[in-house]
Amino acid sequence: MQFVIVISIVVVSCGVAFYLGWYLNAKAGQNKVSTAREMAKKVLADAEKEADTLKREKLLEVKDEWYQKKKDFDADVQSKRSKLQAQEKTLEVREENIDRKVELLGKKEKEQVGVRKSFDERGRALDTREAELNRLMQEENTRLERASGLSRDDAKRILMENLANEARSEAAYMLKEIRDKSRDEARREAQKVIVQAIQRTAADHSVETTVSVLNIQSDEMKGRIIGREGRNIRAFEAATGVDVIVDDTPEAVILSAFDPFRREVARISLERLIADGRIHPARIEEIVEKVRNELEEEILKTGENTLLEVGLHGAHREVLRLLGRMKYRSSYGQNMLQHSVEVAFLTGMMAGELRLDATLAKRAGLFHDIGKCVDKSIEGPHALLGYDIARKYGEHPLVANAIGSHHDDIPMESPIAALVQAADAISGARPGARRESVEGYIKRLEKLEAFAQSFQGVAKTYAIQAGREVRVVVEQDKVDDVKADQLAHDISAKIQAEMEYPGQIKVTVIREYRAVSYAK
């Protein structure tokens, strides 16, 4: 029974506890809802306040922006209004100017109408006069034809010939003035450059001969040089290619040959044979070959030293060898190496005066004749041979062109080529530089006189000053003063184109009138 009561009490207690829990939970939920509602109302009120604030701020911003834009718009409108007013004033001024111009044009048009009428009247009067003049000219021409016995075509032809001769004379006179002026200016500039270059260089030249004299200690050595039955001298001449002259000249043996290199080999070889004392064919061949090899090495050193003497560097070994060979070569008696050095200095100095590349100029001047030292088996002009060698061994293109064109075998490509040609002529043409055979000299003078004599109107020709000048005497009735100047120019052009000569040739044309009378 008690157990039931306990269970009942427990059940009642659980029910009471459940009710109390439900009641309390319901109360707490109502409190939360009310709190949430109050918070929501508060949030809404705050949002409304913030929205009002933002709305007022945005309205203020919009008003400010609208006010600023209105202000800018008003300023722009005012500026455009000012511009329009200025344009209106300008248009008004232009309109006034146009009105004045229209008024002036109207006046001028009226004046032009009057002038046109006057011109028309004058034109009709001129036409009348021209017709009258043509009629009178026709009558006059008819009278002239009757008086002279010439037709109109014949008179016209004679008049045209007279006009042509007059124009030709005037043209020749103008050409003479232009040529004289240009010649004077060119002469002054050329003389200035050349004189300055020549004054800055000086080279000693000696004319080489074809013999060398070797001094010996006693005449007894002559017999040993000749050898038994002349075998030594024959072996020596065969090995060197030089003629050995042993005559009555005391204590001297003469070596004769046109090749300076062979003569030098023979001279040194004979000196060594005399010093050694052993003179026989086998020893002669040995010494000659040894001396020849030594001179070949000396030739290379000579080329190197010459390059340094001129102030240059960096040339191929073969070019240096050819340059050194010039020491034992001569042209018209002038040593080629000394000639090339002189041409190099002259070319370099003239290039310096003209503000050109002096190094290239000296190089071209130094190597301009290397084609003369090429093996004789190779045929061709020495200028073109030197041109091929310079190109083959890497010389500058302007240097190669100057070498090839210094005798006009190829066109010149730079002023340096012209300077090399001028320096070559200066070095070869100065007094005492070269020798020329009497036969060649006479032929050159005869050819010079024949060239001058081939022109019409030439009476006599005289080559003077060793062929440096030719004087031409013309017939005074066939050649006047103006034509004399043109004749001098034509003769010099023909000589320059068809003759070979050192230096320059002066052409002097002489025209004179002589009146002779005898008192009896």
SULMOHU-V234478 format. One record per helix or strand of 3 or more residues. SS is the DSSP state (hx for helix, st for strand). FROM is the first residue (numbers start at 1). LEN is the number of residues. If there is no record, write none. Layout:
BEGIN
ss & from & len
SS & FROM & LEN
SS & FROM & LEN
END
This chain:
BEGIN
ss & from & len
hx & 2 & 147
hx & 152 & 48
st & 211 & 5
hx & 220 & 7
hx & 228 & 13
st & 243 & 3
st & 252 & 5
hx & 260 & 17
hx & 281 & 30
hx & 317 & 12
hx & 336 & 18
hx & 358 & 9
hx & 370 & 4
hx & 382 & 11
hx & 397 & 9
hx & 415 & 15
hx & 438 & 16
st & 458 & 7
hx & 465 & 3
st & 469 & 6
hx & 481 & 18
st & 506 & 5
END
